[in-house]
């Protein structure tokens, strides 16, 4: 990716964060990203963060000759959220798989070649 940087993702889910989310507080988006990160590692991917122009790509997952660009969000139903999550993936001009993984997503289709998938469906693959 042009103008990109990659750094290792450092994940930390503490018991207090999980308890806070269950009680209606906390950053559930951060925790969802951590869950997806750990699942990608479990599947054998090397995981990095990317940036194109001044927009972040949550994860670039690679193994052997396979690569996936992944955005993670809690909810993909609002038009402004959809645009924010899809925009950096649209700028990537290679033919590797591009995904948006969302906890809540009424649209489970492909938009501009980018797959929209529910987090639970991704975790059960």
N, C-alpha and C positions, 0 to 999 in steps of 0.2 A: 504494500500500500504506500502510495506517495505520502511524504511528510508524516510517516508513522513512527511511533515509538512503542516498544514493548517492554513491559516490566512484569515481574512475577506477582501473582495475586496472593496476598497474605490473608488468610481467612481465620476468623476466630468467632466461634459461637459459644457463648457462655451460658450456663444454666440460668443466670439472672435475665439474660436477654430473652431466652425462650419463655421463661415465666412471665416476663413483662408483656410479650406478645399475646400469650394466652389470656392475660388479664385486660387486654385492650390497649396496651401502650407499647412502647418500643418501636423499633424500626423493622417492620416485617419485610420491607423491600430488601434491606441489607441481609437479613436472614435467608430470604429466598435466593438471593445471589450466591450466598455461601453454600446452600444446599445444592444448587446447580453446579457450582464449582467442584464440590466434592464428588458429585455423580460423574462429572467429566473425568476427574482423576481416576475414579473407580473403573471407568470404561477404558482406561489406558491412554488417555490424551495428555499431552503437555498443554498447559493452559497459560495464556498470557492475556494482557489487556492491550488494546490497540487504540490508535487515534488517527483519524483522517481529517485533515484540515483542523478545525478546533472542536470536533465532535468525537466523543468516545465510543468505542466498540467494547461492550462489556467483556466479552471473551473471544479469543482466537484459540480454538482447540485444534491441535495437530497431532497426527501419528502417521508414521510411514509417509505415504503420498496422499494422505487424506487431510483436509482442512475444513473447518466450519467456523463461520462468523456468527456470534450469538449475542443477542440483546435479551435482557431479562427485565421484566416489569411485573408489578402486581396486577395491573388492570389495563387491558388493551381496548376497552370499549369506548373511551372518549376520543373523539377525532384528534384533539391536540396531542394526546398521549401517543396515539397511533403514528402521527406524523413525526413526533420527536424520536420514537424508537426506530422507525423505518428509514429516516433520513440518512444516517451514517451508512447503513447497509446498502442503500441505493447508490452511494458514491463509489462503492467498491466495484471495480470493473473486471474482476476475474470470474471464473465460472464455478468456484467452490460454493458449497452449500451455505445458505444464509437463513438463519432462524430467529424468530422472536418467540421466546418462551414466556407465557403469562399465567399468573395464578387464575385470573378471570379473563375470559376471552370468548365473546359471543361469535366471533368470526374465526373459524378454524379452516381457513383456506389459504391460498397463496396470493400474495399481492406483489406485483412487479417481480416475480420469481423468488420472493421471500416467503418461506413457510411460517405460518402462525400456528403455534401449538400450545395446548394447555400444559402447565407444569406437571400435573399428575400424569398426563399421557406420556410426557417425556421421561418421567421417572420410572414408568412401567415398561418402557421399551426394552 
